Amino acid sequence: MRCRRLRTSLARVTPSKSNDPLHGVTLENLLKEIVAHYGWRELARRVEIRCFLFDPSIKSSLTFLRKNPWARAKVEEIFLELKRTR
């Protein structure tokens, strides 16, 4: 009897939608979309870090961005700008 009540109460709960525009977007997908739109050269111009300037790759960039929150914040802001203009 108790399980039946629990199931019916859970069925009424609706998932809330997040207001965060980055919710559900992985850093890898975010970076790939920016690179596809702007290219590595433009990304390096906007955020001057070595992994964008010299022999850029998704893997090296992800490693750097995960270790450096200031750089990640700049890249996320570029992504949000891109989303606003589309």
Residue pairs with C-beta under 8 A, 6 or more apart in sequence:
18 24
21 80
21 83
22 30
22 76
22 79
22 80
25 79
27 62
27 65
27 66
27 72
28 58
28 62
30 75
30 76
30 79
31 58
31 61
31 62
31 65
31 75
32 58
33 79
33 82
34 43
34 75
34 78
34 79
34 82
35 43
35 58
37 82
38 46
38 78
38 82
40 52
40 56
43 52
43 56
43 75
43 78
44 52
44 53
44 56
46 74
46 78
47 71
47 74
47 75
47 78
49 64
49 68
49 71
51 57
51 60
51 61
51 63
51 64
52 61
64 71
65 71
65 72
65 75
66 72
